[in-house]
């Protein structure tokens, strides 16, 4: 009988030891597996960071190397190296008045660029600010044409500076960028305006020809014809136009006419500016 009791006790002890051993073994196994889970989580985080870095790299816009420069002797847009010589630049002064947005929409539809030289007095209202935003959001370059379109040679140095810098400040407050091109009203640059333009890191620009302010060309047919068939049309032509009814109506015909003559409508982003 005693031997039987001893045997039963022995069996209970043996079974308890086995159970504890299995539990300990299981716990040890789990502890060994935990670092693997942490490593996997760490790897996933690293993979996500790498993926985000790749997306950021892909979204970074490519820097456009300048291919053209403004020739201040002729005001043509000249190629720097081997770029196409047969180009024409479209520019529109006195914007954004009544037709600038429509002009921009037509140009956008035709897939061509332009510079819109703006005046501050058109940007004092919410409507004017919204027009400027629309033109800029369509991808067009915004240039400085002074705040009030005054003749700079008739102003004091302080007044000239104010006309230029205050417009840059206003444009920046609306679209987040300062203009990089400057065109003086009536093409009347002065020593002071040139100095301010240089300080503001803008590129000076006038034009090679324009006609839409003359009475003889204040119709769609007349301005379309002269802008395409002007005797001044040549390589790097810098075309001056305005925010006018007849010009807005003629824009598609002018673009098509120039292209039919083999001219590439120049993207202003390809023009070298001051850094």
GIWO-V987243 format. One line per field, one symbol per residue. ss: DSSP state (h for helix, s for strand, l for the rest). phi: phi as a letter, one per 40 degrees, with the letter a starting at -180 (. if undefined). burial: + if it has 9 or more other ideal C-beta (glycine too) atoms within 8 Angstrom, else -. Layout:
ss=???
phi=???
burial=???
//
This chain:
ss=lhhhhhhhhhhhhhhhhhhhhhhhhhhhhhhhhhhhhhhhhhhhhhhhhhhhhhhhhhhllllllllsssllllllssslllllllsssssssssllllhhhhhhhhhhhllllsssslhhhlllhhhhhhhhhhhhlllsssslllllllhhhllhhhhhhhhhhhhhhhhhhhlllllssllhhhlllhhhhhhhhhlllssllllssllllhhhllhhhhhhhhhhlllllllssssssllhhhhhhhhhhhhhhhhlllssllhhhsllll
phi=.ccccccccccccccccccccccccccccccccddcccccccccccccccccccccccccccccccbbbccccbgcbbccbbcdccbbbcbbcfbcccbcccdcccccccgbbabbcbbcccbcccccccccdcccccgccbbcbgcbfcccccbcdcccdcdccccdccccccbgbcdbbbbcdggccbdcccccdcccfbccabacaaacccdcbcadccccccccbccccadgdbccbbcbdccdccddcccccccccgcccccdccccbcb
burial=-----------------------------------------------------------------+-++++---++++++--+---++++++++++--+++-++++++-+--++++++++-++----++-++++++-+-++++++++-++-+--+---++++++++++-+++-++---+++++++--+++-+++-+++-+-+++++++++++----++-+-+++-+++-+--+--+++++++++-+++-++-+++++++---+-++-+-++-+--
//
